């Protein structure tokens, strides 16, 4: 596996689903996706993870990543 180096995203404003989606589009997918290999994401129930818009974006990009949602606490 290639070393992707250190990736850091500085966020001064509140983190929300738009910011989350942008970080996946701009940083995580390009850095970690490899052809024919999905990214497996395990996420908690933060409000920006459970928004319908976030679910729609992940469904649209399911070719690249598979999301596993942790059960509610």
N, C-alpha and C positions, 0 to 999 in steps of 0.2 A: 504494500500500500504506500502511495506517495505521501510524503509529509506535507501537510497543508500549511504548517506554520501556525502562528498565533493569530486568532481573529477576535477582534474586540469591537463592540458596538456601544458607543457612548450615547445615552439617552437622557436629556435634561428634562424633558416634559414627561407627563404621565405616560406610562406604557399602556397601550390599548391594542385592540385587534388590528388596526391599520398599521401600527408600528410593528407589531408581531409579524404580520404578513409581509411587510416591507423587509424586515430582517431576513426572513426565509427567502424571499425573492432575490434580494441583493447580495446576501452573504452566505447563508448556510447551504442552499441548493448548489450554487456554483462551486463552493469550496469542497463539499463532501459528496455530491452525487457523482457516481461513475456509471458509464453506460451499462445498461442491463442489470444494475444493482440498485436496489432501493435503499433509502435512508429509513431507519426505524426510529420513530420518535415516541417517547413515553412522556406524557404530560399530565400535570395535575389539573385541578378544577379552578384555576384562576379565571376570573370573569372574561378576560380576553381569549382564553382557550375555548370557552363554551358558547361564544356568540355564534348565531346562525351564519353570519358572514364568514367567520373563521372556518366553520365546518364546510361551507360552500367552497372556499379557496382550497382547503385540503382535498376535498373530493375532486376538484378540477385538476389537481396536481398529484393524484394518487399514483400516477405512473412513476413518479420520482420518490415519493415517500409514503410510508405507512404509519398512521398515527394510532397509538394505543392510549386510551384515556384511563387514568387511574379512577377507581371508584370514589364517590364522594366520601369525605371524612365523617 
